Amino acid sequence: MVVQKSIGETIVDLRLKVGKKRADIARETGLDYRSLQRLEQGDPMPLVSTVLLLAAALETTPDKIIMPAWEAWNEAGQPDFAGEP
């Protein structure tokens, strides 16, 4: 869960940094508003295609969304993903 939570927090941080509302990002990516809300809350793990869409809408690159999650995972001792979707 540490990875999803980190990705969600990063999405929120980047969205606020570019001054966009959740509805703006949902419209630009084609994601359902509720789905984006759930991603920002850390559930579920986003698909690679979703990360690519989000990166474009957030005016960034996919690594800026993924790397903080990788760092959090390493700091947590690389926990097993068993039981995670």
C-alpha positions in Angstrom: 0.0 0.0 0.0 3.0 2.3 0.5 3.5 2.6 -3.3 -0.1 3.5 -4.1 -0.3 6.0 -1.2 2.9 7.6 -2.4 1.7 7.8 -6.0 -1.6 9.3 -4.9 0.2 12.0 -2.8 2.5 12.8 -5.6 -0.5 13.2 -8.0 -2.1 15.7 -5.6 1.2 17.6 -5.1 1.8 17.9 -8.8 -1.8 18.9 -9.5 -1.7 21.7 -6.9 1.7 22.8 -8.2 0.3 23.4 -11.6 -2.8 25.0 -10.2 -5.3 22.6 -11.6 -8.5 21.3 -10.1 -9.3 17.6 -10.0 -12.0 18.2 -12.6 -9.5 19.8 -14.9 -7.2 16.7 -14.7 -10.2 14.3 -15.2 -11.3 16.2 -18.3 -7.8 16.3 -19.8 -7.0 12.7 -19.2 -10.5 11.3 -19.9 -10.5 9.7 -16.4 -13.7 9.6 -14.4 -13.6 12.2 -11.6 -14.3 9.5 -9.0 -11.5 7.3 -10.4 -9.0 10.2 -10.2 -10.2 10.9 -6.6 -9.5 7.3 -5.7 -6.1 7.4 -7.3 -5.2 10.4 -5.3 -6.3 8.6 -2.2 -3.9 5.7 -3.0 -6.4 3.1 -4.4 -5.9 1.4 -6.8 -2.4 1.1 -8.3 -2.6 3.1 -11.6 -1.9 1.5 -14.9 1.1 2.6 -16.9 -1.2 4.2 -19.5 -2.9 6.2 -16.7 0.5 7.4 -15.4 1.3 8.6 -19.0 -2.0 10.5 -19.2 -1.6 12.0 -15.8 2.0 13.1 -16.6 0.8 15.0 -19.7 -2.0 16.6 -17.8 0.2 17.5 -14.9 2.8 19.0 -17.2 5.5 16.6 -16.0 7.1 13.3 -16.9 6.1 9.9 -15.7 9.2 9.5 -13.6 8.1 12.4 -11.4 5.0 10.4 -10.5 6.8 7.0 -10.1 10.1 7.9 -8.5 8.7 9.1 -5.1 6.8 5.8 -4.8 10.0 3.8 -5.6 11.9 5.8 -2.9 9.1 5.2 -0.4 9.1 1.5 -1.2 12.8 1.3 -0.6 12.6 3.3 2.6 9.9 0.9 3.8 12.3 -2.0 3.3 10.8 -3.2 0.0 7.7 -4.8 1.4 6.0 -7.6 -0.4 3.1 -6.8 -2.7 1.2 -9.9 -1.6 -2.5 -9.1 -1.3 -2.2 -5.9 -3.3 -3.9 -5.5 -6.6 
